[in-house]
Amino acid sequence: MASGAYDPFRPKGQASQDPSAPSGSGPDRFGVMKEELNGAIRAASHNIESVRDRGERLDNLQDKSAGLNAAAQDFHGRAGKVRRQMWWKVSRFATPRELGFA
């Protein structure tokens, strides 16, 4: 076990800095804190950028799905029209028995 009081800012495996020791010895606590803070800021910036990119991709996906929905509705309408046209075309040449009337 390491001797001395618990110090959350001290890297593992290093002894805690003695407050009575000269200021030049041991790890620079403020430097360590500054590096950790900079790391947290970089991580937060990366997360914000990732969320922004995800939002853009979701917007693109929503636009594409709206376009596909419109195309599907158009296809459904045209398919019904073709079905009716083909029914009339067939029924003009069909006998009443073929149509099921007899």
C-alpha positions in Angstrom: 0.0 0.0 0.0 1.1 3.5 -0.6 2.0 5.6 2.4 0.3 8.9 3.1 -3.1 10.3 2.8 -5.5 9.5 -0.1 -5.1 11.9 -3.0 -7.5 11.4 -5.9 -5.4 13.5 -8.2 -2.2 11.5 -7.7 -1.4 8.9 -10.3 -1.4 5.3 -8.9 1.8 4.0 -7.5 3.2 7.4 -6.5 3.5 8.5 -2.9 1.5 11.5 -1.8 3.3 14.8 -1.8 4.4 16.0 1.6 3.0 19.5 2.2 6.2 20.5 4.0 8.3 19.4 1.0 9.6 22.1 -1.4 7.2 23.1 -4.1 9.3 21.7 -6.9 9.2 18.0 -5.8 6.5 15.5 -6.6 3.8 15.7 -9.3 2.4 19.0 -10.2 -1.2 18.6 -8.9 -2.5 21.6 -10.8 -0.9 20.3 -14.0 -2.5 16.9 -13.5 -5.8 18.6 -12.8 -5.5 20.8 -15.9 -4.7 17.7 -18.1 -7.7 15.9 -16.7 -9.9 18.9 -17.2 -8.6 19.3 -20.8 -9.3 15.6 -21.4 -12.8 16.0 -20.1 -13.3 19.1 -22.3 -12.1 17.1 -25.4 -14.4 14.2 -24.5 -17.4 16.6 -24.1 -16.6 18.3 -27.4 -16.3 15.0 -29.2 -19.7 13.9 -27.7 -21.4 17.1 -28.7 -20.0 16.7 -32.3 -21.2 13.1 -32.3 -24.7 14.1 -31.2 -24.8 16.8 -33.9 -23.7 14.3 -36.6 -26.3 11.8 -35.4 -29.0 14.5 -35.6 -28.0 15.3 -39.2 -28.1 11.6 -40.1 -31.5 11.2 -38.5 -32.7 14.3 -40.5 -31.4 12.7 -43.7 -33.1 9.4 -42.9 -36.4 11.1 -42.1 -36.3 12.9 -45.5 -35.5 9.7 -47.3 -38.3 7.9 -45.5 -40.8 10.7 -46.4 -39.7 10.4 -50.0 -40.2 6.6 -50.0 -43.6 7.0 -48.4 -44.7 9.4 -51.1 -43.4 7.0 -53.8 -45.2 4.1 -52.2 -48.5 6.0 -52.2 -48.0 7.0 -55.8 -47.2 3.4 -56.8 -50.4 2.2 -55.0 -52.5 4.7 -56.9 -51.0 3.8 -60.2 -51.3 0.1 -59.6 -55.0 0.5 -58.9 -55.5 2.4 -62.1 -53.6 -0.2 -64.1 -55.7 -3.0 -62.4 -58.9 -1.2 -63.4 -57.7 -0.6 -67.0 -56.7 -4.2 -67.4 -60.1 -5.4 -65.9 -62.0 -3.3 -68.5 -59.7 -4.5 -71.3 -60.3 -8.1 -70.4 -64.0 -7.7 -69.7 -64.6 -6.2 -73.2 -63.6 -9.4 -74.9 -64.9 -11.8 -72.3 -68.2 -13.6 -72.5 -70.7 -13.2 -69.6 -69.9 -16.8 -68.5 -66.2 -15.9 -68.2 -67.1 -13.0 -66.0 -69.1 -15.2 -63.7 -72.6 -13.9 -64.7 -73.9 -17.2 -65.9 
